[in-house]
């Protein structure tokens, strides 16, 4: 956070902004960098595999204010648009953690009803970085105005909804206006959108003010039924960690060991990277082909990567029908290649037996 600040209060929108000095932005061109090693041989959808996360769980990964203020960075990512014949470049500005190994950026949405008589948000914003000619910067929530629309909305929220806290960055805003129709029996909903991720205070306030000014200009009209602002917020959080305790067959004469993983790590690939001798020569392929090396490339066919889960099975992604059918006679077993740790973004301890056929 810069020491010299300029405070600007927008009474019409209920937003307070503190302006900081200039800063630099990281530029990345992915196609000119070395590609990372592919850790899994087949396309996967991690959001589907890890399931839904609850706000109560995610609150465990919130960071102290000082860590948030010092841990955010803006990155300009330039990509090639493969859908265009001339391979035209497209640029995207993203909020990223400075310490990507221990932190990640979480994204969620919060709805704030906006009364027509007080068309403001009631959010105090703090600009951590800015002062650039291109209008880029990092602006975060500093506090909520007592009695403001944001605070009232959060007081009425359910436990299944996220809150707004210090360090949250407004990535985008949608204003939904429900209008009564005089000519038809159906109401009409108008939606206005503004993207504010990694913008400085001038651009951020300008975008939010433009959205809210719609209500001020049309407040005299009688056709507005209600208005709601939907904020897309991005929050810096620590990465959850899981401890996986490995137990080897007595014949291998190896002591137990513990490896640390993060949600989304594939159990098989993580164990192989750690040097664990996972493939069991006693296994048989599910498709009836010769065992050979026993490695089907994570296809879930050879069963050489099967492990016995003694504790923490709920922290693994649920079995798909094919895996459940393959292992129906051994309910504690899982195919490591089909198991991702950190289901529902929970952390904890998992204990497994390696090469269960040799026990």
Secondary structure per residue as TSV (DSSP state, phi and psi in degrees):
chain	resnum	aa	ss	phi	psi
A	1	X	-	360.0	133.6
A	2	X	-	-75.7	147.9
A	3	X	S	-75.9	-38.8
A	4	X	-	-88.4	126.7
A	5	X	-	-133.2	155.5
A	6	X	E	-123.2	124.0
A	7	X	E	-98.7	131.5
A	8	X	E	-128.4	125.2
A	9	X	E	-110.4	121.9
A	10	X	E	-101.8	98.5
A	11	X	T	-66.7	-31.3
A	12	X	T	-67.9	-30.3
A	13	X	T	-106.7	-10.0
A	14	X	T	70.4	32.7
A	15	X	E	-120.2	131.9
A	16	X	E	-108.6	134.8
A	17	X	E	-128.4	137.4
A	18	X	E	-115.2	128.5
A	19	X	E	-98.0	137.4
A	20	X	-	-110.5	-178.9
A	21	X	-	-79.8	-174.5
A	22	X	-	-76.5	162.3
A	23	X	-	-152.3	170.7
A	24	X	-	-105.4	154.1
A	25	X	-	-119.7	136.2
A	26	X	E	-76.7	134.9
A	27	X	E	-109.4	134.7
A	28	X	E	-131.8	136.0
A	29	X	E	-122.8	93.4
A	30	X	G	-55.7	-35.0
A	31	X	G	-74.0	-9.8
A	32	X	G	-101.4	1.7
A	33	X	S	-104.6	159.7
A	34	X	-	-68.3	135.6
A	35	X	-	-72.5	142.9
A	36	X	-	-75.4	157.5
A	37	X	-	-64.8	130.9
A	38	X	-	-74.4	121.1
A	39	X	-	-90.3	-12.4
A	40	X	-	-142.2	137.6
A	41	X	S	-79.0	-15.7
A	42	X	S	-126.4	152.0
A	43	X	-	-66.1	136.7
A	44	X	-	-135.1	159.8
A	45	X	-	-116.7	98.5
A	46	X	H	-64.3	-35.6
A	47	X	H	-60.1	-38.6
A	48	X	H	-72.1	-40.5
A	49	X	H	-69.0	-36.0
A	50	X	H	-87.7	-7.7
A	51	X	-	73.0	-175.3
A	52	X	-	-79.6	145.7
A	53	X	-	-109.7	145.8
A	54	X	-	-98.8	146.1
A	55	X	H	-56.1	-34.3
A	56	X	H	-62.0	-39.8
A	57	X	H	-68.0	-43.7
A	58	X	H	-68.3	-26.3
A	59	X	G	-61.7	-24.5
A	60	X	G	-65.2	-17.3
A	61	X	G	-107.0	12.6
A	62	X	B	-67.8	152.1
A	63	X	-	-111.7	157.4
A	64	X	-	-63.2	153.1
A	65	X	H	-54.5	-42.6
A	66	X	H	-63.0	-37.8
A	67	X	H	-67.2	-39.5
A	68	X	H	-64.6	-47.4
A	69	X	H	-60.8	-33.5
A	70	X	H	-95.7	-4.0
A	71	X	H	-107.6	4.9
A	72	X	E	-103.2	147.5
A	73	X	E	-145.5	155.6
A	74	X	E	-107.7	136.9
A	75	X	E	-129.2	130.9
A	76	X	E	-96.4	113.1
A	77	X	E	-105.4	122.6
A	78	X	E	-104.0	126.6
A	79	X	E	-123.4	161.0
A	80	X	E	-93.8	127.3
A	81	X	-	-81.5	101.3
A	82	X	T	-69.9	-16.6
A	83	X	T	-77.5	-12.6
A	84	X	S	-102.0	134.6
A	85	X	T	-61.0	-36.2
A	86	X	T	-86.7	11.7
A	87	X	-	51.8	52.5
A	88	X	-	-68.0	143.5
A	89	X	E	-83.2	141.1
A	90	X	E	-122.3	145.1
A	91	X	E	-117.6	137.1
A	92	X	E	-132.8	137.2
A	93	X	E	-104.9	123.2
A	94	X	E	-125.1	145.3
A	95	X	E	-87.0	125.6
A	96	X	E	-133.4	157.2
A	97	X	E	-78.9	145.5
A	98	X	S	-70.5	-34.6
A	99	X	-	-108.2	84.6
A	100	X	T	-70.1	-18.8
A	101	X	T	-73.9	-35.9
A	102	X	T	-107.9	-16.5
A	103	X	E	-124.2	160.7
A	104	X	E	-146.8	163.5
A	105	X	E	-100.6	119.9
A	106	X	E	-97.8	146.4
A	107	X	E	-124.0	133.4
A	108	X	E	-152.8	172.3
A	109	X	E	-124.6	146.4
A	110	X	E	-132.2	134.1
A	111	X	E	-100.0	133.8
A	112	X	E	-126.9	107.8
A	113	X	E	-62.2	136.8
A	114	X	-	-114.9	106.6
A	115	X	-	-65.6	141.7
A	116	X	G	-66.6	-28.1
A	117	X	G	-77.4	-19.7
A	118	X	G	-135.5	74.7
A	119	X	-	-79.6	69.6
A	120	X	-	-137.1	170.0
A	121	X	-	-94.5	-38.6
A	122	X	-	74.5	41.7
A	123	X	E	-122.2	132.2
A	124	X	E	-96.4	122.3
A	125	X	E	-107.1	147.1
A	126	X	E	-125.9	126.4
A	127	X	E	-91.1	112.8
A	128	X	E	-77.0	-42.3
A	129	X	E	-139.0	145.1
A	130	X	-	177.9	-151.9
A	131	X	-	80.5	14.9
A	132	X	-	-90.7	151.1
A	133	X	T	-67.4	-28.1
A	134	X	T	-83.0	0.6
A	135	X	-	82.2	6.1
A	136	X	B	-79.5	157.1
A	137	X	-	178.2	-173.4
A	138	X	E	-129.5	114.8
A	139	X	E	-119.6	131.4
A	140	X	E	-126.0	165.2
A	141	X	E	-74.8	128.1
A	142	X	E	-96.6	-38.4
A	143	X	E	-170.1	170.2
A	144	X	E	-106.6	138.6
A	145	X	-	-70.9	125.5
A	146	X	T	-55.4	129.5
A	147	X	T	78.9	0.7
A	148	X	S	-75.5	172.2
A	149	X	H	-63.8	-37.4
A	150	X	H	-65.7	-44.8
A	151	X	H	-63.9	-41.4
A	152	X	H	-64.4	-39.2
A	153	X	H	-64.4	-39.7
A	154	X	H	-72.9	-30.9
A	155	X	H	-66.5	-26.6
A	156	X	T	-97.9	2.4
A	157	X	-	-72.6	160.4
A	158	X	-	-89.8	168.8
A	159	X	T	-67.0	-17.4
A	160	X	T	-85.4	3.9
A	161	X	S	-113.8	149.4
A	162	X	-	-75.7	161.0
A	163	X	-	-105.6	179.6
A	164	X	-	-113.5	130.9
A	165	X	-	-138.4	171.5
A	166	X	T	-55.7	135.4
A	167	X	T	97.9	-15.0
A	168	X	-	-66.7	139.3
A	169	X	E	-112.9	131.9
A	170	X	E	-79.5	111.8
A	171	X	E	-86.3	-35.2
A	172	X	E	-160.0	161.2
A	173	X	E	-141.0	137.5
A	174	X	E	-122.9	129.7
A	175	X	E	-107.5	118.0
A	176	X	E	-106.3	122.0
A	177	X	E	-115.8	119.5
A	178	X	E	-93.5	122.1
A	179	X	E	-113.7	142.8
A	180	X	-	-81.3	136.9
A	181	X	-	-100.0	130.5
A	182	X	S	-84.5	-20.5
A	183	X	S	-99.2	-21.4
A	184	X	S	-128.8	169.3
A	185	X	S	-85.6	-10.5
A	186	X	S	-96.8	138.4
A	187	X	-	-77.8	160.2
A	188	X	E	-119.5	138.1
A	189	X	E	-114.4	123.1
A	190	X	E	-101.8	138.5
A	191	X	E	-124.7	125.9
A	192	X	E	-114.8	143.2
A	193	X	E	-130.9	144.2
A	194	X	E	-143.0	134.0
A	195	X	E	-98.7	129.0
A	196	X	-	-127.0	9.3
A	197	X	T	-64.9	129.5
A	198	X	T	59.9	36.6
A	199	X	B	-104.8	151.0
A	200	X	-	-73.0	-179.3
A	201	X	H	-67.5	-36.1
A	202	X	H	-60.0	-50.1
A	203	X	H	-69.1	-39.7
A	204	X	H	-63.2	-49.9
A	205	X	H	-65.7	-37.0
A	206	X	H	-62.3	-42.9
A	207	X	H	-66.1	-45.8
A	208	X	H	-67.9	-38.2
A	209	X	H	-65.0	-39.7
A	210	X	H	-61.7	-40.7
A	211	X	H	-64.2	-49.0
A	212	X	H	-71.2	-25.9
A	213	X	H	-64.9	-22.3
A	214	X	H	-58.4	-39.3
A	215	X	H	-71.0	-38.9
A	216	X	H	-65.2	-41.5
A	217	X	H	-68.5	-34.5
A	218	X	H	-104.3	10.0
A	219	X	T	-62.6	-27.6
A	220	X	T	-72.6	-18.5
A	221	X	-	-74.7	150.5
A	222	X	S	-98.0	3.0
A	223	X	-	-92.5	-4.0
A	224	X	E	-84.0	119.7
A	225	X	E	-86.9	-49.3
A	226	X	E	-161.4	162.9
A	227	X	E	-138.1	142.7
A	228	X	E	-137.6	131.6
A	229	X	E	-99.8	125.4
A	230	X	E	-108.1	113.3
A	231	X	E	-98.8	130.7
A	232	X	E	-93.8	115.9
A	233	X	E	-110.4	147.2
A	234	X	E	-123.1	131.3
A	235	X	E	-127.8	135.0
A	236	X	E	-78.0	125.9
A	237	X	E	-135.6	157.8
A	238	X	E	-77.2	150.0
A	239	X	-	-76.6	130.0
A	240	X	-	-64.3	150.6
A	241	X	-	-125.1	147.0
A	242	X	E	-125.7	138.3
A	243	X	E	-101.3	123.1
A	244	X	E	-109.4	113.2
A	245	X	E	-92.2	125.9
A	246	X	E	-107.1	130.7
A	247	X	E	-119.3	130.6
A	248	X	-	-103.3	156.3
A	249	X	-	-59.3	144.9
A	250	X	G	-53.5	-32.8
A	251	X	G	-65.7	-22.1
A	252	X	G	-83.5	-14.7
A	253	X	-	51.0	46.1
A	254	X	-	-115.2	138.4
A	255	X	-	-74.4	155.3
A	256	X	-	-60.7	150.5
A	257	X	E	-140.5	161.8
A	258	X	E	-122.6	131.4
A	259	X	E	-117.3	146.2
A	260	X	E	-104.8	127.4
A	261	X	E	-125.5	171.3
A	262	X	-	-124.7	155.0
A	263	X	T	-52.2	134.2
A	264	X	T	99.5	-11.8
A	265	X	-	-72.8	133.9
A	266	X	B	-79.6	130.6
A	267	X	H	-62.1	-43.8
A	268	X	H	-63.0	-51.4
A	269	X	H	-64.9	-37.5
A	270	X	H	-64.6	-40.6
A	271	X	H	-68.8	-40.0
A	272	X	H	-65.8	-38.7
A	273	X	H	-65.3	-29.4
A	274	X	T	-83.3	0.2
A	275	X	T	85.4	14.0
A	276	X	-	-73.4	130.7
A	277	X	-	-79.9	92.2
A	278	X	-	-92.8	-42.5
A	279	X	-	-65.4	124.3
A	280	X	-	-94.1	117.8
A	281	X	T	-66.9	-15.2
A	282	X	T	-83.7	-5.4
A	283	X	-	-75.3	157.3
A	284	X	-	-121.2	142.0
A	285	X	-	-68.5	142.5
A	286	X	T	-71.5	-26.5
A	287	X	T	-88.7	4.0
A	288	X	-	82.9	0.1
A	289	X	-	-76.4	162.1
A	290	X	-	-56.7	143.0
A	291	X	-	-65.5	-46.5
A	292	X	T	58.6	-128.7
A	293	X	T	-75.4	-15.2
A	294	X	-	80.2	6.6
A	295	X	-	-108.0	109.3
A	296	X	-	-94.3	9.3
A	297	X	S	72.4	39.8
A	298	X	S	67.3	24.8
A	299	X	S	-82.3	-8.2
A	300	X	S	72.0	34.2
A	301	X	-	-116.2	-34.1
A	302	X	S	-88.3	-22.8
A	303	X	-	63.8	12.8
A	304	X	T	-73.4	-19.3
A	305	X	T	-96.1	13.1
A	306	X	E	-62.4	139.6
A	307	X	E	-130.3	157.7
A	308	X	E	-103.5	120.4
A	309	X	E	-90.8	111.3
A	310	X	E	-90.2	-25.6
A	311	X	E	-156.9	143.0
A	312	X	-	84.3	22.0
A	313	X	G	-61.0	-26.8
A	314	X	G	-69.8	-11.5
A	315	X	G	-90.5	0.5
A	316	X	B	-101.4	151.6
A	317	X	-	-59.1	141.7
A	318	X	-	-61.3	153.5
A	319	X	-	-69.3	140.6
A	320	X	-	-82.5	162.2
A	321	X	H	-53.7	-41.3
A	322	X	H	-64.2	-44.2
A	323	X	H	-66.0	-41.1
A	324	X	H	-62.2	-39.6
A	325	X	H	-66.4	-41.2
A	326	X	H	-63.2	-35.5
A	327	X	T	-112.4	25.7
A	328	X	T	-65.5	-22.9
A	329	X	T	-88.7	-4.5
A	330	X	-	-134.6	79.6
A	331	X	T	-61.9	-23.2
A	332	X	T	-83.5	-10.4
A	333	X	E	-83.0	148.6
A	334	X	E	-136.2	147.5
A	335	X	E	-79.6	119.4
A	336	X	G	-61.6	-31.5
A	337	X	G	-71.0	-18.2
A	338	X	G	-109.7	17.1
A	339	X	-	-120.3	123.2
A	340	X	B	-113.5	135.2
A	341	X	B	-85.8	157.2
A	342	X	-	86.5	36.9
A	343	X	G	-58.3	135.0
A	344	X	G	59.8	25.4
A	345	X	G	59.3	32.1
A	346	X	-	-94.6	150.0
A	347	X	-	-112.5	161.7
A	348	X	E	163.3	-155.2
A	349	X	E	-121.8	135.0
A	350	X	E	-121.7	129.8
A	351	X	E	-115.1	127.2
A	352	X	E	-135.7	153.1
A	353	X	E	-100.3	124.7
A	354	X	E	-82.6	145.5
A	355	X	S	49.9	61.4
A	356	X	G	-62.1	-20.6
A	357	X	G	-69.7	-17.5
A	358	X	G	-95.3	2.1
A	359	X	-	-83.2	360.0
